[in-house]
Amino acid sequence: MYKNSFYFILLLIVLGSSGCGKDNQKNVIFEMTYRVDFEIPAGLNTVEDHFFQFRNIQSNLDSLLSFNGYTREEIGSINPKSAQLVSVFTGDEYDFVQEFSIYLYDGQKNNLIHEAYWRNEIPFNTGSLLQVPGTLLEAKDFFEEDKIHIEARFNTRTTTTSFVNTRMEFTFVVRRK
């Protein structure tokens, strides 16, 4: 009796999970990738969090919607997918970073701020490429204007010994209703 129940429950789990994510992929209209170059200065300490704000990044949402034959009314959601930091030119490593996150904030009010990408306990052997997964944030409200505003936050485990020229890329997925 218990053996049959076990197999029945296992069958339900397999059948139930086999369809997960397929509808989400069908609803994807396009992805939006943004690039910001900046320099992480030498001498960042381990006591404080370090913030880098980037205002007025052109979203290009209306152009991408038009190109793909959609309107804003047809958008169901805009979600963070992934982000990455790449050391440009020098090959410096991000072994000094303990925690990294990217926040979206409202440039008008500055009281609406949400974490879009986050990675904690970054390995010591990260190298010159740091990959950061997106959160479950519904970011549609941040794209009401034609510009977005972000804030990158670092928590370091060691003091930075040199300047690190960094390219930050972050991607959002736009889904239809």
Secondary structure by P-SEA (a helix, b strand, c coil): caaaaaaaaaaaaaaaacccaaaaaaaccbbbbbbbbbbbcccccccbbbbbbbcccccaaaaaaaaaccccccccccccccccccccccccccccccccbbbbbccccccbbbbcccccccccccccbbbbbbccccccccccccbbbbbbbbbbccccccccbbbbbbbbbbbcc
